[in-house]
Amino acid sequence: MKALVLSGGSGTRLRPLTHTSAKQLVPVANKPVLFYALEDIAEAGVTEAGVIVGDSEEEIRAAVGDGSRWGLNVTYIRQARPLGLAHAVATARPWLGSDDFVMYLGDNFLLGGIVEQARQFQASPSDAQIMLAQVPDPRAFGVASLDESGRVTALEEKPEFPKSDLALVGVYFFSSKIHEAVAAIRPSARGELEITDALQWLIEGGADVQSSVVSGYWKDTGNATDMLEVNRLVLDRVEPRIDGVVDAHSEIVGRVIVAEGATVRGSRVVGPAVIGAGTEVTGSYIGPFTSIAENCAVSGSEIEYSIVLPGATIEGVRRIEASVIGRNVEITPATRAPHAHRLLLGDHSKVQISS
């Protein structure tokens, strides 16, 4: 079985971070979301992975390399435009050949991996096997209806009146029969080849489409709120480790990782939290569920429940919380007079100001 990992797309919900960086490389607990997907694939025993790339191809290639660190042999497959999940399958067809494969969306986070689902698919072959999760509001997802045996009877994409609360998780197992389905469907109203349409084509043709319901945690990390929630979940499971320098005037409380090359001086760090390599924390408070990436500087500041990307500087800021701070960002205090806010913001930014 091969793996097809989707790492194209523009990441509009994570702008402005994704104006300059691939959404799949935004870190969770200082590790790109995409890396968790690759780990899941390798753990399931897959060795051949095709990575779908778009405009961020160069950045994805630089981060993932040849895949050998996960025991994978990675092939990069260029998708000219992000025209739907089924279009990605069509683009990869020459590489996929007649092999079974798992398709994994590179911005999805799935606690517990896919080992059991992969075993189920290989032990009881079907034309397709989808993973589902119960969600409170399924209108934003593809939604599945099942019979009593767990066989999929119908699929709807973002229905106004959902027939169930079972949403499609961004992991799919396919036999080569999916290629026939993809070739048979036409673009949807939004101009994309929808994988739900291809699956529905299989169902209507009498194909065997099975399902499994995720018992653990799943999240599509498509926006900042979801990123922070996944970051919290991963940090809550870290094992403490102090490889960097923590001086005698600092206090480390709980599960905290201070990476090699990081320095903490005159500060209080309350875990779970991660301080990346080369980062300097001075005279500051780092609160729970905060991950600070490599080569950052935090001085005279307080930050909690936040993600800080590489190269950022936070200096003399009283309090930051529930924030995602991009690469090489500089945050400093504003002058006290005049009483005005001075901002330099990228497209689609969101700012909350207390006035």
C-alpha positions as CSV (number, residue, x, y, z in Angstrom):
1,M,0.0,0.0,0.0
2,K,1.2,3.5,-0.9
3,A,0.4,6.8,0.7
4,L,-0.8,10.0,-1.0
5,V,-0.2,13.1,1.3
6,L,-1.8,16.3,0.3
7,S,0.4,19.4,0.9
8,G,-0.9,21.8,-1.6
9,G,-3.6,24.4,-1.1
10,S,-3.4,28.0,-0.1
11,G,-4.4,27.9,3.5
12,T,-6.7,30.9,3.4
13,R,-8.1,30.4,6.9
14,L,-4.6,30.7,8.4
15,R,-3.7,34.0,6.7
16,P,-1.6,36.0,7.1
17,L,0.7,33.2,8.3
18,T,0.2,31.3,5.1
19,H,1.0,34.2,2.8
20,T,4.6,33.3,3.2
21,S,4.6,29.7,4.5
22,A,2.8,26.4,3.8
23,K,-0.1,25.7,6.1
24,Q,1.1,22.2,6.6
25,L,4.4,23.5,8.1
26,V,2.8,25.6,10.8
27,P,4.1,23.9,14.0
28,V,2.3,22.2,16.8
29,A,4.5,21.8,19.9
30,N,7.4,23.0,17.7
31,K,6.8,20.3,15.0
32,P,5.1,20.9,11.7
33,V,1.6,19.4,11.4
34,L,2.6,17.6,8.3
35,F,5.3,15.7,10.2
36,Y,2.6,14.1,12.4
37,A,0.9,12.8,9.3
38,L,4.1,11.3,8.0
39,E,4.8,9.7,11.3
40,D,1.3,8.1,11.2
41,I,1.9,6.8,7.7
42,A,5.2,5.3,8.6
43,E,3.8,3.7,11.8
44,A,1.2,2.0,9.7
45,G,3.9,0.2,7.7
46,V,3.8,2.3,4.5
47,T,7.1,3.0,2.9
48,E,6.2,4.7,-0.4
49,A,4.7,8.2,0.0
50,G,3.7,10.6,-2.8
51,V,3.4,14.2,-1.6
52,I,1.2,16.5,-3.6
53,V,2.7,20.0,-3.7
54,G,1.7,23.3,-5.2
55,D,3.0,26.8,-4.9
56,S,4.8,26.0,-1.6
57,E,6.7,23.1,-3.2
58,E,10.2,24.4,-2.5
59,E,9.4,24.9,1.2
60,I,7.8,21.4,1.6
61,R,10.7,19.8,-0.2
62,A,13.2,21.6,2.1
63,A,11.3,20.5,5.2
64,V,10.5,16.9,4.3
65,G,13.5,16.0,2.2
66,D,13.6,12.4,0.9
67,G,11.5,11.1,3.8
68,S,14.2,8.9,5.1
69,R,14.0,10.2,8.7
70,W,10.6,8.5,8.9
71,G,11.7,5.4,6.9
72,L,9.7,6.7,3.9
73,N,10.7,7.0,0.2
74,V,9.0,10.3,-0.8
75,T,8.1,11.3,-4.3
76,Y,6.9,14.8,-5.0
77,I,3.9,15.2,-7.3
78,R,3.1,18.7,-8.6
79,Q,-0.6,19.8,-8.7
80,A,-0.8,22.8,-11.0
81,R,-3.9,24.2,-9.1
82,P,-5.7,23.0,-6.0
83,L,-8.9,21.8,-7.8
84,G,-10.2,19.4,-5.2
85,L,-9.2,16.2,-3.5
86,A,-10.3,14.0,-6.3
87,H,-8.2,16.1,-8.7
88,A,-5.2,15.4,-6.5
89,V,-5.9,11.6,-7.0
90,A,-6.2,12.1,-10.7
91,T,-2.9,14.1,-10.7
92,A,-1.1,11.2,-8.8
93,R,-2.6,8.4,-10.9
94,P,0.6,7.7,-12.9
95,W,2.5,7.3,-9.7
96,L,-0.2,5.4,-7.8
97,G,-0.7,2.8,-10.6
98,S,-2.9,0.0,-9.6
99,D,-1.8,0.0,-5.9
100,D,-4.1,0.4,-2.9
101,F,-3.3,3.6,-1.1
102,V,-4.1,5.8,1.9
103,M,-4.8,9.5,1.2
104,Y,-3.9,11.7,4.2
105,L,-4.6,15.5,4.2
106,G,-1.4,17.1,5.5
107,D,-3.1,19.7,7.7
108,N,-5.1,17.1,9.7
109,F,-4.2,16.0,13.1
110,L,-5.3,12.5,14.3
111,L,-4.4,11.4,17.8
112,G,-3.9,7.6,17.8
113,G,-2.7,7.3,14.2
114,I,-4.0,5.0,11.5
115,V,-2.5,1.6,12.3
116,E,-5.8,-0.1,13.2
117,Q,-7.6,1.4,10.2
118,A,-4.8,0.3,7.8
119,R,-4.9,-3.3,9.2
120,Q,-8.6,-3.4,8.8
121,F,-8.4,-2.2,5.2
122,Q,-5.7,-4.8,4.3
123,A,-7.4,-7.7,6.3
124,S,-10.8,-7.1,4.8
125,P,-10.3,-5.5,1.4
126,S,-13.0,-3.1,0.2
127,D,-13.2,-0.6,-2.6
128,A,-12.8,2.2,-0.2
129,Q,-12.7,2.8,3.6
130,I,-13.3,6.2,5.1
131,M,-12.7,7.5,8.6
132,L,-15.4,9.4,10.4
133,A,-15.7,11.5,13.6
134,Q,-18.8,12.7,15.4
135,V,-19.0,16.5,15.3
136,P,-21.4,19.0,17.0
137,D,-22.1,20.9,13.7
138,P,-21.5,18.7,10.6
139,R,-22.6,21.4,8.2
140,A,-19.0,22.4,7.5
141,F,-17.9,18.9,6.5
142,G,-18.6,16.0,4.2
143,V,-21.2,13.9,6.1
144,A,-21.8,10.1,5.9
145,S,-24.9,8.0,6.4
146,L,-24.3,4.4,7.4
147,D,-26.3,1.2,7.6
148,E,-26.2,-1.1,10.7
149,S,-23.1,-2.9,9.5
150,G,-21.1,0.3,9.1
151,R,-21.3,0.3,5.3
152,V,-21.6,3.8,3.8
153,T,-24.9,4.3,2.1
154,A,-24.7,8.0,1.2
155,L,-22.4,11.0,1.4
156,E,-23.1,14.8,1.3
157,E,-20.7,17.7,1.0
158,K,-21.4,20.5,3.6
159,P,-25.2,19.8,3.7
160,E,-27.6,22.4,5.0
161,F,-29.6,19.8,6.8
162,P,-27.2,16.9,7.7
163,K,-28.6,13.4,8.0
164,S,-26.0,12.4,10.6
165,D,-23.3,13.9,12.8
166,L,-20.6,11.8,11.2
167,A,-18.0,14.0,9.4
168,L,-15.4,12.7,7.1
169,V,-11.9,12.8,8.6
170,G,-9.1,13.7,6.2
171,V,-7.9,10.1,5.9
172,Y,-9.2,7.8,3.2
173,F,-8.2,4.2,2.1
174,F,-8.7,3.4,-1.6
175,S,-8.4,0.5,-4.0
176,S,-7.5,1.3,-7.6
177,K,-11.3,1.4,-8.3
178,I,-11.3,5.0,-7.1
179,H,-9.6,6.1,-10.4
180,E,-12.6,4.9,-12.4
181,A,-14.9,7.0,-10.1
182,V,-12.7,10.1,-10.3
183,A,-12.7,9.8,-14.1
184,A,-16.5,9.6,-14.1
185,I,-17.4,12.7,-12.0
186,R,-17.5,16.3,-13.0
187,P,-16.5,19.5,-11.1
188,S,-18.9,20.7,-8.4
189,A,-20.5,24.1,-8.2
190,R,-17.3,25.5,-6.7
191,G,-15.3,24.2,-9.6
192,E,-13.5,21.3,-7.9
193,L,-13.5,17.5,-8.2
194,E,-14.9,16.4,-4.9
195,I,-13.8,13.2,-3.3
196,T,-17.3,12.9,-1.8
197,D,-18.7,12.8,-5.3
198,A,-16.3,10.1,-6.3
199,L,-17.2,8.0,-3.2
200,Q,-20.9,8.6,-3.9
201,W,-20.3,7.3,-7.5
202,L,-18.8,4.1,-6.0
203,I,-21.7,3.7,-3.7
204,E,-24.3,4.1,-6.4
205,G,-22.5,1.6,-8.5
206,G,-22.7,-1.0,-5.8
207,A,-19.1,-0.8,-4.7
208,D,-18.2,-1.7,-1.1
209,V,-17.4,1.4,0.9
210,Q,-16.7,0.8,4.5
211,S,-16.1,3.1,7.5
212,S,-14.6,3.3,10.9
213,V,-15.4,5.9,13.6
214,V,-12.5,7.7,15.2
215,S,-12.5,7.0,18.9
216,G,-9.7,9.5,19.7
217,Y,-9.1,13.1,18.9
218,W,-9.2,14.5,15.4
219,K,-8.9,18.1,14.2
220,D,-8.6,19.9,10.9
221,T,-6.0,22.5,11.8
222,G,-7.3,25.0,9.3
223,N,-7.6,28.0,11.5
224,A,-5.7,29.6,14.5
225,T,-8.3,28.5,17.1
226,D,-7.9,24.8,16.0
227,M,-4.1,25.2,15.9
228,L,-4.1,26.4,19.5
229,E,-6.3,23.5,20.6
230,V,-4.1,20.9,18.9
231,N,-1.0,22.5,20.4
232,R,-2.7,22.3,23.9
233,L,-3.5,18.6,23.3
234,V,0.1,17.7,22.2
235,L,1.8,19.7,24.9
236,D,-0.4,18.0,27.5
237,R,1.4,14.8,26.7
238,V,5.1,16.0,26.6
239,E,7.7,14.5,28.9
240,P,9.8,17.1,30.7
241,R,13.4,17.6,29.5
242,I,15.9,20.3,30.3
243,D,18.7,20.1,27.7
244,G,19.4,23.9,27.5
245,V,20.5,26.3,30.2
246,V,18.2,27.4,33.1
247,D,19.8,29.7,35.6
248,A,19.4,29.7,39.4
249,H,17.1,32.7,39.3
250,S,14.5,30.8,37.1
251,E,11.7,28.5,38.1
252,I,10.5,25.6,36.0
253,V,7.1,24.2,37.0
254,G,5.5,21.0,35.5
255,R,6.1,19.4,32.2
256,V,8.6,21.7,30.4
257,I,11.0,21.1,27.5
258,V,13.9,23.4,27.2
259,A,15.7,22.4,24.0
260,E,19.5,22.2,23.7
261,G,20.9,25.6,22.9
262,A,17.9,27.4,24.6
263,T,18.5,29.7,27.6
264,V,16.1,30.7,30.4
265,R,17.3,33.5,32.7
266,G,15.4,35.1,35.6
267,S,12.1,33.7,34.3
268,R,9.2,31.4,35.4
269,V,8.1,28.7,33.0
270,V,4.9,26.8,33.9
271,G,4.2,23.7,31.8
272,P,3.2,22.1,29.7
273,A,5.4,24.3,27.5
274,V,8.3,23.9,25.0
275,I,11.2,26.3,24.5
276,G,12.9,25.8,21.2
277,A,16.6,25.6,20.4
278,G,18.5,28.9,20.3
279,T,15.7,30.7,22.0
280,E,16.4,33.1,24.9
281,V,13.9,33.8,27.6
282,T,14.8,36.6,30.0
283,G,12.9,38.1,32.9
284,S,9.6,36.7,31.6
285,Y,6.7,34.4,32.4
286,I,5.9,31.6,30.0
287,G,2.5,30.1,30.9
288,P,0.9,26.7,30.2
289,F,0.2,25.4,26.7
290,T,2.8,27.6,25.0
291,S,5.2,26.5,22.4
292,I,8.1,28.9,21.5
293,A,10.0,27.8,18.4
294,E,13.7,28.0,17.7
295,N,15.8,31.3,17.6
296,C,13.2,33.4,19.4
297,A,13.7,36.1,22.1
298,V,11.3,36.8,24.9
299,S,12.2,39.4,27.4
300,G,10.3,41.3,30.1
301,S,7.0,39.7,28.9
302,E,4.2,37.3,29.7
303,I,2.8,34.8,27.3
304,E,0.4,31.9,27.7
305,Y,-1.6,29.4,25.6
306,S,0.1,30.6,22.4
307,I,2.2,29.4,19.5
308,V,5.3,31.4,18.6
309,L,7.0,30.6,15.3
310,P,10.8,30.8,14.6
311,G,12.7,34.0,14.8
312,A,10.0,36.0,16.7
313,T,10.9,38.7,19.2
314,I,8.7,39.7,22.2
315,E,10.0,42.5,24.3
316,G,8.4,44.3,27.2
317,V,4.9,43.2,26.6
318,R,2.7,42.8,29.7
319,R,0.5,40.0,28.6
320,I,-0.1,37.8,25.4
321,E,-2.6,34.9,25.4
322,A,-4.4,32.7,22.8
323,S,-2.2,34.0,20.0
324,V,-0.3,32.6,17.0
325,I,2.7,34.7,16.3
326,G,4.4,34.3,12.9
327,R,8.0,34.0,11.8
328,N,10.4,36.9,12.5
329,V,7.6,39.0,14.1
330,E,8.6,41.8,16.4
331,I,6.3,42.7,19.3
332,T,7.2,45.7,21.5
333,P,5.3,48.2,23.7
334,A,3.6,51.2,22.1
335,T,4.5,54.7,23.2
336,R,2.2,56.0,25.9
337,A,1.3,59.2,24.0
338,P,-0.5,59.9,21.8
339,H,-3.2,57.3,22.7
340,A,-3.3,55.6,19.4
341,H,-2.7,52.1,18.0
342,R,0.1,51.8,15.4
343,L,-0.4,48.7,13.2
344,L,1.3,47.0,10.3
345,L,-0.9,44.1,9.4
346,G,-1.0,41.6,6.5
347,D,-4.1,40.7,4.5
348,H,-6.9,39.0,6.4
349,S,-5.3,39.7,9.8
350,K,-7.5,39.6,12.9
351,V,-6.7,42.0,15.8
352,Q,-8.4,42.5,19.2
353,I,-7.7,45.9,20.8
354,S,-8.8,46.9,24.3
355,S,-9.5,50.7,24.1
